Amino acid sequence: MTVISWLILGLLAGAIAKFLLPGRDPGGLIGTTLIGIAGAFIGGWISARWMDHPISKDFYDGATWAAAIGGSLVLLVAYRLLFGNSRD
């Protein structure tokens, strides 16, 4: 996959993570989008490094999507824990 497809995957993974964890985010839409992109990269790296599942060249690989969404969820939870009260 190219960098542009990882960015698109990250945008979609961030939106899915936001859907799965509704509520107010300290960063709003832009912060959630950036978390989704970073989560896609981190999830893909963890999948390739420790789970012995190489990154697929196919955009529609289910394991790649699961890794991207999982990475986004982890980053979104961590972000809320660290900066959750900054909007109050």
MARBA-3410 file (N, C-alpha, C, O; in Angstrom, 1 decimal):
88
0.8,-1.2,0.0,0.0,0.0,0.0,0.9,1.2,0.0,2.0,1.2,0.5 ~ 0.4,2.3,-0.6,1.2,3.5,-0.6,0.8,4.3,0.6,0.0,4.0,1.4 ~ 1.6,5.4,0.8,1.4,6.3,1.9,0.0,6.9,1.8,-0.7,7.1,2.9 ~ -0.5,7.3,0.7,-1.8,7.9,0.5,-2.9,6.9,0.9,-3.9,7.3,1.6 ~ -2.7,5.6,0.6,-3.7,4.6,1.0,-3.7,4.4,2.5,-4.7,4.2,3.1
-2.5,4.5,3.1,-2.4,4.4,4.6,-3.1,5.6,5.2,-3.7,5.5,6.3 ~ -3.0,6.8,4.6,-3.7,8.0,5.2,-5.2,7.8,5.1,-5.9,8.2,6.0 ~ -5.6,7.3,3.9,-7.1,7.1,3.8,-7.6,6.0,4.8,-8.6,6.2,5.4 ~ -6.8,5.0,4.9,-7.1,3.9,5.9,-7.2,4.5,7.3,-8.0,4.2,8.1 ~ -6.2,5.4,7.6,-6.2,6.0,8.9,-7.3,6.9,9.2,-7.9,6.9,10.3
-7.7,7.7,8.2,-8.9,8.5,8.3,-10.2,7.7,8.6,-11.0,8.0,9.5 ~ -10.3,6.6,7.9,-11.5,5.7,8.1,-11.4,5.0,9.4,-12.4,4.8,10.1 ~ -10.2,4.6,9.8,-10.0,3.9,11.1,-10.3,4.8,12.2,-10.9,4.4,13.2 ~ -9.9,6.1,12.1,-10.2,7.1,13.1,-11.7,7.3,13.3,-12.2,7.5,14.4 ~ -12.4,7.4,12.1,-13.8,7.6,12.2,-14.5,6.4,12.8,-15.5,6.5,13.6
-14.0,5.2,12.5,-14.6,4.0,13.1,-14.3,3.9,14.6,-15.2,3.5,15.4 ~ -13.1,4.3,15.0,-12.8,4.3,16.4,-13.6,5.3,17.1,-14.1,5.0,18.2 ~ -13.9,6.5,16.5,-14.7,7.5,17.1,-16.2,7.0,17.3,-16.8,7.3,18.2 ~ -16.6,6.2,16.3,-18.0,5.6,16.3,-18.1,4.6,17.4,-19.1,4.5,18.1 ~ -17.0,3.8,17.6,-17.0,2.8,18.7,-16.8,3.4,20.1,-17.3,2.8,21.0
-16.2,4.5,20.2,-16.0,5.2,21.5,-16.6,6.6,21.4,-15.8,7.6,21.3 ~ -17.9,6.7,21.4,-18.5,8.1,21.3,-18.2,8.9,22.6,-17.8,8.4,23.6 ~ -18.3,10.2,22.4,-18.1,11.1,23.5,-17.3,12.3,23.0,-16.8,12.3,21.9 ~ -17.0,13.2,23.9,-16.2,14.4,23.6,-14.8,14.0,23.6,-14.3,13.4,24.6 ~ -14.1,14.5,22.6,-12.7,14.3,22.5,-12.0,15.7,22.7,-12.6,16.7,22.2
-10.9,15.7,23.4,-10.2,17.0,23.6,-9.8,17.7,22.3,-9.7,18.9,22.2 ~ -9.5,16.9,21.3,-8.9,17.4,20.0,-10.0,17.7,19.0,-9.7,18.3,17.9 ~ -11.2,17.2,19.1,-12.2,17.4,18.1,-12.0,16.5,16.9,-11.3,15.5,17.0 ~ -12.5,17.0,15.8,-12.5,16.2,14.6,-11.0,16.1,14.1,-10.6,15.0,13.6 ~ -10.3,17.1,14.1,-8.9,17.1,13.6,-8.0,16.2,14.5,-7.2,15.4,13.9
-8.2,16.3,15.8,-7.4,15.4,16.7,-7.7,13.9,16.5,-6.9,13.1,16.5 ~ -9.0,13.7,16.3,-9.4,12.3,16.1,-8.9,11.7,14.8,-8.5,10.6,14.7 ~ -8.9,12.6,13.8,-8.4,12.2,12.5,-6.9,11.9,12.6,-6.4,10.9,12.0 ~ -6.2,12.7,13.2,-4.7,12.5,13.4,-4.4,11.2,14.2,-3.5,10.5,13.9 ~ -5.3,11.0,15.2,-5.1,9.8,16.0,-5.4,8.6,15.1,-4.8,7.5,15.3
-6.4,8.6,14.3,-6.7,7.5,13.4,-5.6,7.2,12.4,-5.2,6.1,12.2 ~ -4.9,8.3,11.9,-3.8,8.0,11.0,-2.6,7.4,11.7,-2.0,6.5,11.3 ~ -2.3,8.0,12.9,-1.2,7.4,13.7,-1.5,6.0,14.2,-0.6,5.2,14.2 ~ -2.8,5.7,14.5,-3.2,4.4,14.9,-3.1,3.4,13.8,-2.7,2.2,14.0 ~ -3.3,3.8,12.6,-3.2,2.9,11.4,-1.7,2.5,11.2,-1.4,1.4,11.0
-0.8,3.5,11.4,0.6,3.2,11.2,1.1,2.3,12.4,1.8,1.4,12.2 ~ 0.7,2.7,13.6,1.2,1.9,14.8,0.6,0.5,14.8,1.3,-0.5,15.0 ~ -0.7,0.4,14.5,-1.4,-0.9,14.4,-0.8,-1.8,13.3,-0.6,-3.0,13.6 ~ -0.5,-1.2,12.2,0.2,-2.0,11.1,1.6,-2.4,11.5,2.0,-3.5,11.2 ~ 2.3,-1.6,12.2,3.7,-1.9,12.6,3.7,-3.0,13.7,4.5,-3.9,13.6
2.8,-2.9,14.6,2.6,-3.9,15.7,2.2,-5.3,15.0,2.8,-6.3,15.4 ~ 1.3,-5.2,14.1,0.9,-6.4,13.4,2.0,-7.1,12.7,2.2,-8.3,12.7 ~ 2.8,-6.3,12.0,3.9,-6.9,11.2,5.1,-7.3,12.1,5.8,-8.3,11.9 ~ 5.3,-6.6,13.2,6.5,-6.8,14.1,6.3,-8.0,15.0,7.1,-8.9,15.1 ~ 5.2,-8.0,15.8,5.0,-8.9,16.9,4.0,-10.0,16.6,4.0,-11.1,17.2
3.1,-9.8,15.7,2.0,-10.8,15.5,2.3,-11.6,14.2,1.5,-12.4,13.8 ~ 3.5,-11.4,13.6,3.9,-12.2,12.5,2.9,-12.2,11.3,2.7,-13.2,10.7 ~ 2.2,-11.1,11.1,1.3,-10.9,10.0,1.8,-9.7,9.2,1.7,-8.6,9.5 ~ 2.5,-10.0,8.1,3.0,-9.0,7.2,1.9,-8.1,6.7,0.8,-8.5,6.5 ~ 2.3,-6.8,6.5,1.3,-5.9,5.9,1.0,-6.3,4.5,1.9,-6.5,3.7
-0.3,-6.3,4.2,-0.7,-6.8,2.9,-0.6,-5.6,2.0,-0.8,-4.4,2.3 ~ -0.4,-5.9,0.7,-0.4,-4.9,-0.3,-1.8,-4.6,-0.8,-2.0,-3.6,-1.5 ~ -2.8,-5.3,-0.3,-4.2,-5.1,-0.6,-4.9,-4.2,0.4,-4.8,-4.4,1.6 ~ -5.5,-3.2,-0.1,-6.2,-2.2,0.7,-7.4,-2.9,1.5,-7.7,-2.4,2.6 ~ -8.0,-3.9,1.0,-9.2,-4.5,1.6,-8.9,-5.7,2.4,-9.7,-6.6,2.6
-7.6,-5.9,2.9,-7.3,-7.0,3.8,-7.9,-6.7,5.2,-7.7,-5.7,5.8 ~ -8.6,-7.7,5.7,-9.3,-7.6,6.9,-8.4,-7.4,8.1,-8.7,-6.6,9.0 ~ -7.3,-8.1,8.1,-6.3,-8.0,9.2,-5.7,-6.7,9.3,-5.4,-6.1,10.3 ~ -5.4,-6.1,8.1,-4.8,-4.7,8.1,-5.8,-3.7,8.6,-5.4,-2.8,9.4 ~ -7.1,-3.9,8.3,-8.1,-3.0,8.8,-8.3,-3.2,10.3,-8.4,-2.2,11.1
-8.3,-4.4,10.8,-8.4,-4.7,12.2,-7.2,-4.1,13.0,-7.4,-3.5,14.1 ~ -6.0,-4.2,12.4,-4.8,-3.6,13.1,-4.9,-2.1,13.1,-4.6,-1.5,14.1 ~ -5.4,-1.5,12.1,-5.5,0.0,12.0,-6.6,0.5,13.0,-6.4,1.5,13.7 ~ -7.7,-0.2,13.0,-8.8,0.2,13.9,-8.4,0.0,15.4,-8.6,0.8,16.3 ~ -7.7,-1.1,15.6,-7.2,-1.4,17.0,-6.2,-0.4,17.5,-6.3,0.0,18.6
-5.3,-0.1,16.6,-4.3,1.0,17.0,-5.0,2.3,17.2,-4.6,3.0,18.1 ~ -6.0,2.6,16.4,-6.7,3.9,16.6,-7.5,3.9,17.9,-7.5,4.9,18.6 ~ -8.1,2.8,18.3,-8.8,2.7,19.6,-7.8,2.8,20.7,-8.2,3.5,21.7 ~ -6.7,2.2,20.7,-5.7,2.3,21.8,-5.2,3.7,21.9,-5.2,4.3,23.0 ~ -4.9,4.4,20.8,-4.5,5.8,20.9,-5.6,6.7,21.3,-5.3,7.7,22.1
-6.8,6.5,20.9,-7.9,7.3,21.3,-8.2,7.2,22.8,-8.4,8.2,23.5 ~ -8.1,6.0,23.4,-8.3,5.8,24.8,-7.1,6.5,25.6,-7.4,7.2,26.6 ~ -5.9,6.3,25.1,-4.8,6.9,25.8,-4.9,8.5,25.7,-4.6,9.1,26.7 ~ -5.3,9.0,24.6,-5.5,10.4,24.4,-6.5,11.0,25.4,-6.3,12.0,26.0 ~ -7.6,10.2,25.5,-8.7,10.7,26.4,-8.2,10.6,27.8,-8.6,11.5,28.6
-7.4,9.6,28.2,-6.9,9.5,29.6,-5.9,10.7,29.9,-6.0,11.2,31.0 ~ -5.1,11.0,28.9,-4.1,12.0,29.2,-4.7,13.4,29.1,-4.3,14.3,29.9 ~ -5.5,13.7,28.1,-6.0,15.1,27.9,-7.5,15.2,28.0,-8.1,16.1,27.4 ~ -8.2,14.3,28.6,-9.7,14.3,28.6,-10.3,15.4,29.3,-11.4,15.8,29.0 ~ -9.7,16.0,30.3,-10.3,17.1,31.1,-9.8,18.5,30.6,-10.1,19.5,31.3
-9.1,18.6,29.5,-8.6,19.9,29.0,-9.7,20.8,28.5,-9.5,22.0,28.4 ~ -10.9,20.3,28.2,-12.0,21.1,27.7,-12.9,21.6,28.7,-13.8,22.4,28.5 ~ -12.8,21.0,29.9,-13.8,21.4,31.0,-13.6,22.8,31.5,-14.3,23.3,32.4
END
